[in-house]
């Protein structure tokens, strides 16, 4: 990532993808019912082949309530990470998934990126973001 640019979230260039494979705390921005942004720190995994970003979380969290409140069309959200002057953002439509195989895949990817297996949580769900845009600066 040498300059600011937009990329296809399904076919990122190697430096962009490498940055998303580094261990960073990220932010997730979801819309509150009144339209204001809700921004929280999260762990994010990026799967360009599936055009998905994933966030594991508790089903009672505010971010889950915000995504569910958006209805069947999903919530317009963004995840972002930064380090110094480097940053990368992924945007798309978020949906809450509860299927055990989807949650397990998200946990596996989280462990791979962050170097630790998430602690057991029977209330865990995954927010899957169907990616529509990727941008960044390196």
N, C-alpha and C positions, 0 to 999 in steps of 0.2 A: 504494500500500500504506500506508494510514493506521493500521491496527491489525493485531493478530494474527488470522489467519483461515485457513480451509481453502477451496480453490477446486477446481473441476473441472479436472483437468489437460488436458482437451481443449477447454476454453472459458475460459481465464483472462481476468481483467479487464485492461484496457489497462495500468495501472500495474505489475501483476505481470509481464506479458509484456515490458514495457519494461525492467524490472530484469534479466530474463534475456537481453536483447539488449545490455546493457552489457558491457564487457570486464571480467571478473572471473576470478581463479583460483578454482576450486571444489574440493570434496573428493568423493571417491567412497568409500563404505563398503561393503565386501563381507564376507561371513562366511568366516572360516577354517574348515578342517575340524573344529576343536575347538569351533566356535561363537563364538569371540571375534571382535570386529570388527577389520577391517584398514582403516585410513583413510589415503588417499593424495591428494596434490594432483593435479588433472587439469584439462583444458579440457573443458567440456561444452557441447553445443548442445541446444536445446529446440525441438521441433517439435510444437506442440499439435495441429495438424491430423491428424498421424499418431499422436498420443499417445505420442511417443517422445522420449527423451533419448539422446544419442549421445556416446560417449567413444572417441577413437582411441587405439590403444596397440599395443605390440609383442606378438606372439603368445606370447612366452616370459615375459611379466610375471606376477607373483603374482596380480594382480587377474583376469587371464584364467584362471589355474589355479583360483582360487576359484569363478569363475562356472561353469567346466566341471565342477568337482567336484559342483556342485549337481544335475547330471543334466538330464534332459529338461524338468523343470518350471521350470528356470531358478533363479537365485539371487535371494533377496529383498535388494535393495540400496537405497541412498539416495545422491543427489547433493545437495550444498548449496553455497550461496555466501552471502557476507556482506560488508557494508560498513557500518562503524559499528554502529548499532542495527538496520539493515535486514538481513533475511535471507530466503532462500527455499530450500525443500527440495522435491525431487521424489522420490517413492518408486515402486518397481515391481519387476518381474521382469526380470532381466538375462539376455541370451543373447549368445554370441560369434558374430559373423557374419564370414565370410571371403570372401563373394562380391564380386568386383571392383567391381560396380556399387554395392553397399552401402558398401564402403570409400570409393569415390570420392565418393559423396553425403555421407558423414560428413566427408571432407576438405574438400569444397566448403563445407559449413556451418561448419566450423571456421575456414576462411580468411575467411569472411564475418563471423563474430563477432569473431575475434581479430586481423583485419587483416594476416594473413600466411599464406602457403601453407605447409603442413607440409613439411618436407624429405622427399625420397623415402625410402621404407622398404619393401623387398620383404617384410618380416616383419610389416607392419602389418595389424591386424584392427580391427573396430569392436565395441565392447560396445554393444548396443542395449538400452535399458531400456523395456519396455512399461509405461507409467505407469498407476498406480492411485490415486495421491494427490498432491496439491500443497498446500503450506502456506507461510506466510511472515508477515513482520512488517515494516511500513514506518513 
